[in-house]
């Protein structure tokens, strides 16, 4: 069934178009264009060039934005539960300010810190997960570069602060940890990754 415009609406539309046409005739726009054809051609050419520039900017493939990385990284002191900073080149575990773990290993683990606000205070920060290289993996993964997620995930173990067991990033448990970070809070805000100051 075709859409039919009511007669009353057709008459009203025709009446408005006639008023617009008569306004153009009163302004003498047609005569002005006839007398100033060069100006009209210049404006039309400029419009075409501008449209071409806009289309090129819109359709040209954009380069990915550079990943902003700090020279520092967050680390979590497993003895005290406090955050501290270290070199972004260290993957952990590293020596923590509180000393070694009770079993003798370093207590500083790489921490991925988030907040629900853009400029958080220390109390608004939370640890999304901890990270460490997988000791059973043959190749040592670089800690500082997360631009290639697949390369970063190889040979990497993660866990939440409250978890007892480390899991591979690529495992179902590791993916669940990362997926939980995407969930919004009660106010609908999603977590924002926070770099150390």
N, C-alpha and C positions, 0 to 999 in steps of 0.2 A: 504494500500500500504506500503510495507516494505521499509525501508531506505536502499539504496544501496550505498556502498562506491565506488567511482570511481576507475577504475583499476590503474590509475597512482598513486593515493594516497595509494592503497594497496601495490604496488611495493615499494614506498618510505618508508612506515612503515616497511615492511619486511626487506628492506635494512638496516634501522637504527637498528632494533633488531639484525640483524646478526652482525653489527659492535659492538654493546654492548656485545654480546656473545663472539666475538673474543677478545675483550678487557679483559673480565673476564678470558678467557683461557690464554691470555698472562701473566696476573698477577699470574696465578697459584692458583686462589682462591679455586677451587675444591680440589686440592691436599693439600693446607694448612688446609682446614676444615677437610679432612680425617686424617691428622697428629695430629691435635689439637682438637679432638672431645670434650674433657673435657672443654676447654675454651668456645667452642661454646655452650655447654649445660649450663654452668654457665651464659653466657650472655643472653641466651634465658630464663632461669629461672628468672634472675633479671628483664628482660623485662616484664615477665608475672606478677611478684609481683608488679612492678611499675604500670602496666596497671590496676591491681586489685585495688591498692590504689587510683588511679585517678578515676576509676569508682565508688568506694565507696564514695569518696568526692563529686563527681558530683551528684550521685543519692540519697545520704543521705539527708533527709529533713533538711533544714536549720532552725535554730532558728531565730525568728524575731529579728531584730536589736532593741536595747533598744531605747526608745524615750528620746531624750535629753531634759531635762527641766531645766529651770533656777530657782533659788530661788526667783527671782523677776518676776513681770509681768508688762506689759504695761497697763496704765490706761489713759483715755481721759478726760480732764477737759472740761465739756460741757459749762462752762462759757467763757473760753478763747480759746478753740480749740487747746490746747497744750497737748502734751503727758507728762506723769510723770510715775515714777515707784512706785510699792507697792509690798506687799508680794504676792507670787504666791498662797497662801491659801485663799486670799480674792476674793470673787466672784463679789463684787460690788453691788450696788453703794457704794462708800466710800467717805470720806471727801476729797475734792480737795484742792489744794493750794490756789485757788481763793475764797474759801468759798462755802456756800450752793447755790443751785439754787434759782431763784426768788420766787418759790412757797415753798421753805424751805427744800427740800430734798437734800441729798448728790449729788454733781456734778461730782464725779469721776466714770466713767464706764469702765469696763474691755475692753481693745482694742486689736484686733488682727492685728498686724502691719506687713506689707510686704514691700518688695523692689524688684527691678528687677536686683540688683547686689549683689554679695556675701558679700562684706564688705562695706555697704552703709554709707554715711555721713548722718547727721540728715536731710538734705534737700531731700535725696533720699528715705526716709521712707514715707509710706502712710498707713492710717488706712483702712483695708479691711472691717471690720465690728466691731460693738460694741456688747457687750454681757451683760446680766443680768439674774438673776434667775427670773422665772415666779412667781409673787406673788400669783397667783391663784392655783399653783401646790401645792399639799399637802406635798410632800417630798422635802427636800432641796437638790439640786444637788451639787456635789462637783465641784469646779471651776478648780482645778489644774490638773485633770487627763483627758486627751483627747485620751488615748490609746484605749479606748472602745468608739467609736463614738456614738453608740446607747445610752449607759448609760449617756454620756455627754449631748446629745441632749434632753433627757427627762427633762422637767421642765426648759427649757432654752429659753430665748427670745433674738433675735438679730435684728440689724438694721444697715443700712449704716449711716455714719455721717450726710448726707444731708436729710435722711428720717425723717418723723415726727412720724411714727407709729412703735412700736415694734411688731415683728412677731415671732411665734414659729419656731424653727430650723427645725422641722419636717414638717411644712406647705409648700405649693407650693411656697409661697413668700420667705420663709427662704431658701429653696433649690435653688431658683433663685439667691439669694444673694451669696450663696456658689459657685454656678456654674459660676457666673460672675467672681469670683476670678481666675478661671482656664484659662480664656481667655488670650492669649498673647497680648503684647503691639504692637505698630506699627512696632517695630524692631524684632518681633517674640519671645521675651523673656517672660517666664511665671513668675508670682510672687513667691518670696521665703519668707517663714515665718521667721520673725526676732525676736530673743530673746533679752531682754534688756541686756545691758552690765553689 
